[in-house]
């Protein structure tokens, strides 16, 4: 309940955060597909798309979502948080595999858990709003 109330109080920035998230998903996807069609391996294509979306996420969230200056210390915190998000998603995947949840439900479950937590940590740890 605490997280829900927190997001309700910060609705405007949370919506901006979600918009940037959708934009980053499209950047990741279309760049990865473009690189894949250009002959790069799946791993390199996905890595390239992910890296560009990650950098875009940092800048767009700093400027558009949280209205904060961009600096190296914030970027370091952002990278730490991003690695944590990937690890949390892997943990959710492993736990949900044990209890035999389908992949589609796992993705929804991961989004429901990771999205609001990531927002809170970006706001309080990375951009320190």
DAQUI-V189163 format. One record per backbone hydrogen bond with DSSP energy under -1.0 kcal/mol. NH is the residue of the N-H (numbers start at 1). CO is the residue of the C=O. If there is no record, write none. Layout:
BEGIN
{{NH;CO} {NH;CO}}
END
This chain:
BEGIN
{{5;1} {6;2} {7;3} {8;4} {9;5} {10;6} {11;8} {14;10} {15;11} {16;12} {17;13} {18;14} {19;15} {20;16} {21;17} {22;18} {23;19} {24;20} {25;21} {26;22} {27;23} {28;24} {29;25} {30;26} {31;27} {32;28} {33;29} {34;30} {35;31} {36;32} {37;33} {38;34} {39;36} {40;35} {45;41} {46;42} {47;43} {48;44} {49;45} {50;46} {51;47} {52;48} {53;49} {54;50} {55;51} {56;52} {57;53} {58;54} {59;55} {60;56} {61;57} {62;58} {63;59} {64;60} {65;60} {66;61} {68;62} {75;71} {76;72} {77;73} {78;74} {79;75} {80;76} {81;77} {82;78} {83;79} {84;80} {85;81} {86;82} {87;83} {88;84} {89;85} {90;86} {91;87} {92;88} {93;89} {94;90} {95;91} {96;92} {97;93} {98;94} {99;95} {100;97} {101;96} {106;102} {107;103} {108;104} {109;105} {110;106} {111;107} {112;108} {113;109} {114;110} {115;111} {117;113} {118;114} {119;115} {120;116} {121;117} {122;118} {123;119} {124;120} {125;121} {126;121} {127;122} {129;123}}
END
